[in-house]
């Protein structure tokens, strides 16, 4: 009987596609109110440098957690400065500010575009409900935009990408202002 049970198990393949994906990027720990800029600008920028931002607390965190976050982040930023040069943190946040300005401008343009409104509506999103991640290639004046939203899947909310588009900021007259 045991031989039959063990031999039948050998023939069943393991589904690796159903295993959870583990994100092994080191994290800069943050707390406070959720901010769309972390999701849409800061984490994509951080990912290019091999780290992410991770929420570990709300608006009010215990002193012990705050102190441990500060210690952890000091080590993270020292490692990033060793890898990318002195003043990395300030250069990174300057880049984030630039990206946030570009993001705001692009969102304004997309939310006024008739075609984009129609596409968003086709995906069941109300006006201005779609969120956008941007990836600007500043040297080539191209901005790649991924439209996303949060959808409930099996009782859990997950990020759902709907479409990707690009804008050439040199050719698009809306950027000439």
C-alpha positions in Angstrom: 0.0 0.0 0.0 2.8 2.5 0.9 4.6 1.6 -2.3 1.4 2.6 -4.2 1.1 5.9 -2.4 4.8 6.9 -2.8 4.9 5.9 -6.5 1.7 7.9 -7.2 3.3 11.0 -5.6 6.3 10.9 -8.0 4.2 11.4 -11.0 2.6 14.6 -9.8 4.5 17.7 -10.9 4.9 20.6 -8.4 3.3 23.8 -9.6 6.1 26.4 -9.2 4.0 29.1 -10.7 1.7 29.1 -7.6 4.6 29.7 -5.2 4.8 33.3 -3.8 7.4 35.6 -5.2 9.8 36.8 -2.5 11.1 40.3 -2.9 14.7 40.2 -1.6 15.5 43.9 -2.1 16.9 45.6 1.0 14.6 48.2 2.3 14.7 51.8 3.7 12.1 51.7 6.4 9.4 54.4 6.5 6.3 55.2 8.5 3.4 57.6 8.2 0.4 58.0 6.0 0.5 56.1 2.8 1.7 58.4 0.0 1.0 57.7 -3.7 4.4 59.1 -4.5 6.2 56.3 -2.7 4.3 53.8 -4.9 4.4 55.5 -8.2 7.8 57.4 -8.1 10.1 56.6 -5.2 10.0 52.8 -5.3 10.5 52.5 -9.1 13.4 54.9 -8.8 14.8 53.0 -5.8 14.5 49.7 -7.6 17.0 50.9 -10.2 19.5 51.3 -7.3 18.7 47.9 -5.8 16.5 48.9 -2.8 12.9 49.7 -1.9 10.9 51.7 0.6 8.9 49.6 3.1 6.2 50.8 5.4 6.6 49.5 8.9 4.4 51.8 10.8 1.6 54.3 10.7 1.6 58.0 11.7 2.5 57.2 15.3 5.2 54.6 16.0 6.7 53.6 19.3 10.1 55.1 20.2 11.7 51.7 20.1 10.5 51.1 16.5 11.5 54.7 15.5 15.0 54.2 16.9 15.5 50.8 15.2 14.2 52.3 11.9 16.7 55.1 12.2 19.6 52.7 12.9 18.6 50.4 10.1 18.3 53.3 7.6 21.6 54.8 8.6 23.3 51.5 7.7 21.3 51.3 4.4 22.3 54.8 3.3 25.9 54.2 4.2 25.9 51.0 2.0 24.2 53.0 -0.8 26.8 55.8 -0.5 29.6 53.3 -0.6 28.2 51.8 -3.7 27.0 55.0 -5.5 29.2 57.8 -4.0 29.1 60.4 -1.3 25.9 62.3 -1.0 23.8 59.5 -2.7 20.8 60.2 -0.5 20.6 63.9 -1.5 21.1 63.1 -5.2 18.5 60.4 -5.0 15.9 62.7 -3.4 16.7 65.5 -5.9 16.0 62.9 -8.6 12.7 61.9 -6.9 11.7 65.6 -6.8 12.3 65.9 -10.5 10.4 62.7 -11.1 7.5 63.8 -9.0 7.3 67.1 -11.0 7.3 65.1 -14.2 4.7 62.7 -12.8 2.4 65.6 -11.8 2.7 67.1 -15.3 2.1 63.8 -17.0 -0.9 63.0 -14.8 -2.4 66.4 -15.7 -1.9 65.7 -19.4 -3.2 62.2 -19.2 -6.3 63.2 -17.2 -7.2 65.7 -19.9 -6.5 63.5 -22.9 -9.7 62.3 -24.6 -8.2 59.0 -25.8 -6.7 58.2 -22.4 -10.0 58.9 -20.7 -11.7 56.5 -23.1 -9.1 53.7 -22.5 -9.4 54.2 -18.7 -13.1 54.0 -19.0 -12.8 50.8 -21.0 -10.9 49.3 -18.0 -13.8 50.4 -15.7 -11.9 53.3 -14.2 -13.7 56.5 -13.5 -12.1 59.8 -14.5 -8.8 60.4 -12.6 -9.0 57.0 -10.9 -6.2 55.4 -12.8 -2.7 55.7 -11.3 0.5 56.0 -13.3 4.1 54.8 -12.7 6.5 56.8 -14.8 10.0 55.9 -16.0 11.6 58.8 -17.7 14.5 58.4 -20.0 15.6 62.1 -19.6 18.5 61.8 -22.0 16.2 60.6 -24.9 13.2 62.7 -23.8 11.0 59.6 -23.6 8.7 58.9 -20.7 7.3 55.4 -20.3 4.0 55.3 -18.4 2.4 52.2 -16.8 -1.3 52.7 -15.9 -2.3 50.7 -12.9 -4.9 50.3 -10.2 -5.6 48.2 -7.2 -8.0 45.3 -7.7 -9.5 42.8 -5.3 -8.3 39.3 -6.2 -9.3 36.3 -3.9 -10.1 38.7 -1.0 -6.7 40.5 -1.3 -5.9 43.8 -3.0 -3.2 43.6 -5.6 -1.6 46.0 -8.0 -3.0 45.5 -11.5 -1.2 46.9 -14.5 -3.6 47.8 -17.4 -1.4 49.3 -20.1 1.9 50.8 -21.0 2.4 53.9 -23.2 5.2 56.3 -24.0 5.4 60.1 -24.6 8.2 61.7 -26.5 8.5 65.0 -24.7 10.3 66.7 -27.6 7.6 65.9 -30.1 4.5 66.1 -27.9 3.3 69.7 -28.1 1.8 69.5 -24.6 5.3 69.6 -23.2 6.3 72.8 -25.1 4.6 75.0 -22.5 
